[in-house]
Amino acid sequence: MRKEKVLLLDEIKENIENAKGLIIAKYFGLTPKNSWELSQNLNLHKSNFKIVKKRILLKALKECNLDFGIKKFEGHIGVLFVKGDPIEATKVFVEYSGNNQKMLEILVGLIDGKICFDEDIKMISRLPKIEDLKKVFLFLFENPMTGILSVFEKLLASIPCCLNNKKK
């Protein structure tokens, strides 16, 4: 293998090993402007989309002990390397794919160590944000305590009221 290809292989392996998730997609007619917009949106979520050579990607996946059950990729291939929140990056990627005449076709992904296919990734993109889930979780703890406190407040307020009524 030529020196340049070895460097590309090492770079892809390093990205795979450092990523919290990755999504492999086919792309069609992705212009530089579209690619730049996608990159800007993904950078906000600590992720990046890279165009890769198929043979080098397959070799890198094999060396990283990742087997998606795909022996050959058709068409032009790009990989989304997720270093931040996988759900947010997946949302951006799937939304961008839908909004741009299907320029991107998701093939397979690896999110939190689990292999996901097209429908799984689209389902993950519909999950609520982690901040929203945290708010709901805190509300579930806070709501019963608030109810108990309001009962005690009413109980404590009713004692002086009863004493006043008794006094009159």
N, C-alpha and C positions, 0 to 999 in steps of 0.2 A: 504494500500500500504506500502511496506517495506521502511525502511529509505533510503536505497541505491537508490531505484527507485524514491523516492521523490526528492532526490538530483539531479538525472539525469533529472527529469522533470523540476526542477527549473533552471538547467543549460541550457536546451534547450529553455525554455521560455525566459530566459535572452538573449540568442543568437538571438532569433527571434525578440525580442523587440529592440535590439540594431543594428540589421542588416538593411542596406539600401535595401537589396534584398535577396531572398533565392531561391534556385533551388533544387527540390527534384528529385533524380535520382535513378534508379535501377543500381546495379553493378553486374558484373559477372566476376569471376576469377581475381579480383584485387589483385595482389601480393603486399607484403610489399614494394618492390622496386618501382612498379608503383605508389603505394599510396604515397611514399616519394617524387617521382618526381612531382606528381600532387600538393602535399602540398607545395613544394618549389616554383613552378610556381605561385600558388595562393597567397602565402605569399607576393610576390612582389606587389600584387594588394590589399593587406590588406583583404584577404579573406581566408576562410579555409573550408575544406571538412571533415565532420564528419560522421562516421557510427553510426546510431541510431537504437534503437528498435522501431518497427512499432507502437506498442500500445502506447508507451510513446510519440512518435511524434504526433500521432493522438490526444492524450489527450492535449498535449502542444498547438497544433494548435487550438483546441476547446477553450482552456482557453484564448488564445490570440485573439479570435473572428475571426479566419481565416477559411474560408470554401472554399475548392477547388472543392467541389462536388465529392470528392473521399472518399468513406467509408472504403475501404480496399486497401492496397498496397500489391502487389505480389512480391515475391523474396526478396533479400537483399536490404535495403534502406540506402542511404546516403544523407546528406543535405549539400549543399554549402551555407555557410553564407557569404554574401558580406558586408564588412564594408567600402570598398573603392569605386572606380568607378565601377558601375554595368556592364557597357558595356565591360570594359577591362577584368573583371573577367569572364564574360560570354564568351568572345572570347577565353580565355585560356581554359575554361571548355569544350566548344564545339569542339575546335581544338584537345584537348587531347582525347576526346571521339572518334573523327574521325580517329585519328592517331593510336589508340591502339585497333584495331579490335573490336570496339564497346563494350569496357568493361563497358562503362557507357551509360545508356539509360535515357534520360531526360524525366521525366513524366510531371511535372508542376513546375511553379515558380511564384514568386511574386517580381516584379521589379517596383520600384517607386510607390508602392501601387496598381499596376494593376496585375491581374492574367494573366499569360502567359502560353501557352502550348508549346509543343515540337517545332512546326514550328515557333511560335512567337519568342521563345528564339533563334532559329537558325538565324532568320532574324535580331534580335538585335545584334547577334555576328558579322554580316556582316556590321554593321554601322561603319563609319570611327571614328578614335580616336577623342576625344574632342579637342586635340591640333590642329589637322588638320582642324577641323571645325572652330576653332578660327582664324586660318590663312586665310582661305577662306573668313570668315566674315570681317576681317580687310582689305583684298585685295579689297573687294567690296566697302569699304569706301575710301580706298586709291587711287584706280584707277581713279575715276572721278577728284579728287583733283589734281593728277599728270597731267592729261590731261589739266586741266585749267591752271596750273602753266606753262606747256610747251607752251601753246598758249600765255600767257603773256610774257614769255621769248622771244619768237619769235617776238612778237609785239614790245617789248622794244629794241630788237636787230635790228629790221628793221628801227626804227626811225633814229638812227645815220647813218645807211647805206643809207637811202633816203636823208638825209642832205648832206652826202658826194657826192652822185650822183648829187644832185642839185648844189652843190658848183662847181663841175667839169664842 
